[in-house]
Amino acid sequence: MNSNISSINKLPLKQSGLRWIWLTLIFLVLDQISKQWVAGSMELYQSINILPFFNISYVHNPGAAFSFLADQGGWQRWFFTAIAAIASIIFVVWMAKIPKEQRTLSIAFALMLSGALGNLIDRVLYGYVIDFLDFYLGGSHWPAFNVADSMIFIGAAFMIVDSFKSQADDKDATKIQS
């Protein structure tokens, strides 16, 4: 009986959300190349003005979003490494279970997976995440972030869009059945 249950949840690669794994690879490579370019061509804390509201500013972030827990004694490295590893596994499992017709949700998980893996690689290799995208308005700067963080944000936005789309589809189905 358990084999029937597990086989129901397993879809062939081309029929599942895993068909979007190529997006994960593209953005993971883009993230790592951009971080290596910044780290290799700039001094730590160096900032290059690009636009009146945007700098490339090389910083290390040993914490999480907005440098949360950055000032701790180092335990946060392994804590956030574990979270990223677990999240990555969960995203892959969910992608394997999503039918290919759920394109928006599959893309959301692929993007979030690329972000989780990108920052996971940094934490394992360096003990911190390389951030460099620095947006600001006047003297107020948004905390610096990177391509991986952007993919997590965009993936989460896609999930929200998908949830509203799913709710609308459910309402339409209910009206048709009535």
N, C-alpha and C positions, 0 to 999 in steps of 0.2 A: 504494500500500500504506500509506503514512503517513497518508493521509486516512482510511482505514478504521480505523486505530488511534486517531487523534484523535477520530473520531466515536463510537467505542465509549465513550470516557471522558467524553463530553459528554452530560449528561442535560438534558432540558427543565427550566426553572426550577421548575415545580411538582412535578417528579418528583425533584428533588435536595434536598440539605440547605440550599440557598439559600432554600427556602421559609420558613426560620426567621430570615431576615435582619431581619425586623421586631423580633425580640428584641434584636438588635445595636443597632438604632436607638433603641429604648426606653431601654436601659441607657446608651447613649452620651449621650442627651439628659439623663437623670437624673444622670449623672456630671457633665456640664458645668454643669448648673443648680446642683447642690449645691456645686460648687467656686466658682462665681461668687457664690453666696449667701454662702459663708464669706468669700471674699476681699473682698466688698463690704460686709459687715456687721461684720467683726472686724478688729482690729489683728493684725499678724504676731506670733506667739507668744502671743496671747491664748488663754485656756482658759476654757470654760464648763462647769461641773459639771452633768451631766444625771442620772446615777445614781451610786451608791456605787462603781461599777466602770467608769464610762464618762464621758469628757469630749469635748466638741467643742474641739479644739485646733488652731489655724491655724498650719501650718508649711510651709516650702518644702523640697522634697527634690530637689537637683540630681543625686543618685545613682540607684541602682536600689533593689531591695527591701532593707529594713533600712538604707537610706542607703549601700549599698555603693558605693564610689568617689566619695562625695559631696565629699570634701576634695581632689579633683584640680583641675587648673588650668583646666577648662572643656571639655577634649576629650571628656569623658564625655557631654556633652549630645548631641553629634553621633553618638557611638557608640551610645547608647541610642535615639536617634531612628532610626538606621538599623536597629537590631534590631527596633524596634516596627513600622517600615514593612515590613520583610521578613516578619515574623511575620504581619502583617495580610494581605499578599498570599497567603502560604501558606494561611492559614485560609480565605480566599475560594475559592482553587483547590480545597482539600480539600472544602469545603462543596459546590462545584459537582459534584464527583465522587461524593459520597455519595448512595446511593439514599434516598428519603424514608422508607423503612422503618427506617432506622437513626436513629431519632429522638433517642435519648440522645446519640449522638456528634455529630449535627447541632447540637443545643442546646449541647453543650459548646463546639464551635467558634464558634457565634454569641456566646456569653457571653465567651469569650476574645478574640474579635475586638473586641467593644465595649470591653473593658478595654485592649487594645493601642491602639486608636484614641483612647480617652479620654486616656491618658497621652501618646500621640504628639502630640496637639493641644497639651497643656500644654508639652511640651518645645520644640515649634516656636515657639509664641507667647511663652513666658516664659523658656525655658532651664532650667526646673525643673518638678516636678510639685507640685501643691497637694494636701497631705494634711491630714486633719482628724479622722479617727475614731481616738480615743485610748482604748483599753481598758487596764485595769490591775488589779492585785491588790495591795493594800497600797501599798507604795512602788515596786513593780515594774511598769513600763509596757511594754506591747507597743509596738513602733515604730508611729507613726501611719501610717494608710493612708487610702484613699479608695474610692469606689464602683467605680472601674475596677479597682483591685487586688482588690476583693472578687469581681468578675465573673471575673477571671483565676483566682482560687483556686477558685471554685465550678465554673467550666468544667473545670478540671483534675480536680476531684473527680468530675464527671460522666464524664470520660474514663476514670478509674480504675474507676468503677462499670461502665461499658460494657465495659471489657476483661475484667472478671470475668464479666459476663453473657455475653460472646462466648465465653469459655473454657467456661462451663457449657453453652452451646448447642452448641459443638463436641463436647463429651463426650456429650451427649444424641444428637447425630447419629451419632456413632461407635457408640454402643450400639444404635441402631436398625438400622444397616447390618450389624452383626455377627450 
